Amino acid sequence: MTVAENAIVVDKNIWLDFYLHERPLHEEAARFIRVAEKHNANLGTPADAVNEVFYTIGKFLKQQVRENGGTVDECTARAINNFAWGCVDHMTDLAISVPMDDRTAWLARHYRDITSDYEDASVLACCELSKASYLVTHDKRLAAQANIATKTATEMADLITRAHGD
């Protein structure tokens, strides 16, 4: 990720809230993403979040089909897979993937005193390594433990909007 003023790391739950309309915080995430796109915000996301978003979207949509009495045949599976790829394409066009390398793993281990959750620790490590100014998340526990300014999608959309005089 390029180091730039006001870099923003976006947690995977924001992406999932955006792409999956059924999630309760979808509207908030959608507004944030629209505002970030409009103002070309400097977004980053942990590289492993991309994989998790792809997997979670596919699993969720297949489950939805089954719960609604359908069958996940080859055609349906292909359509779901294509949708998940489209989400990943959008996500990686909008946000730079912050590498999950040895430095990230080492630093995440040192965040164990802050959080016992490795995923949260790796998000915090990504924030530090990318020199981010903000973390956008709907994870209240992570926000409470973070050593970086954290915002919900709504709060970050408002902040970006005010910064651009909208």
Number of C-alpha atoms within 10 A of each C-alpha: 20 13 12 13 10 14 20 26 30 26 21 23 19 23 22 22 20 22 22 16 13 11 13 10 19 19 16 19 28 20 17 25 23 12 18 20 14 11 13 11 16 20 28 26 28 27 18 16 23 19 12 15 22 18 14 15 21 20 14 12 19 19 14 13 13 11 10 8 8 12 13 16 9 9 9 15 15 12 12 19 19 13 17 21 17 14 21 21 12 12 21 16 11 18 21 17 20 23 17 16 10 9 12 22 15 12 17 23 16 14 21 14 10 16 18 11 13 14 15 22 25 23 28 28 24 29 26 16 16 21 19 24 17 19 29 26 22 22 16 12 11 21 18 12 16 19 15 16 13 24 21 21 26 17 14 24 22 17 15 18 16 10 10 9 7 7
